[in-house]
């Protein structure tokens, strides 16, 4: 079974940092791009970043809203994806999902990790 | 960025209805259009990829069509388990990936 299991999340003060993890299983993790998508309360889905595979030099891309503050990394040896979030803002409050990029579509998705930025 | 405009934003429906949701892209995205279903408290699930291909396990009452800038998701014989919010998503070559604002289906 193709599975993504997330951990991390929680309450953090504005300006703080948090790291989310995503453990993958059931597929060749190293052969896939992996993305992060978030959903703020009552809002729609927002793509926030991508980690490419070894063949693409593990390059990353980010949405303008998080560029320079969020950093995506991966460890193919442990089939894990990470999202390091720094300089967090109140508007970063959202459910964060990791997802496998499958030819442009996102499938499957992790169960989500809630990040609340509040003083 | 490519803007994706979905309509309607919400729809009151009855079991057995035929539902049509549209998604308009701000520029030509060819066939690079996917649909997702999001149920309350659950992670999104891929429903249809590349305009009209049903993901594994998706019932045949779901269908997708369109090309270029105009796309449609149709649900025939709506079932109670179809009550959810639906999002279109484009993945044209240039980032960022963008989603429509969502269409929420609820019971009439």
Interface residues (C-beta under 8 A of the other chain):
Chain A: X35 X37 X39 X44 X45 X46 X47 X50 X61 X63 X64 X97 X99 X102 X103 X104 X105 X106 X107 X108 X109 X110 X111 X112
Chain B: X32 X34 X36 X38 X43 X44 X45 X46 X49 X50 X55 X87 X89 X91 X95 X96 X97 X98 X99 X100 X101 X102
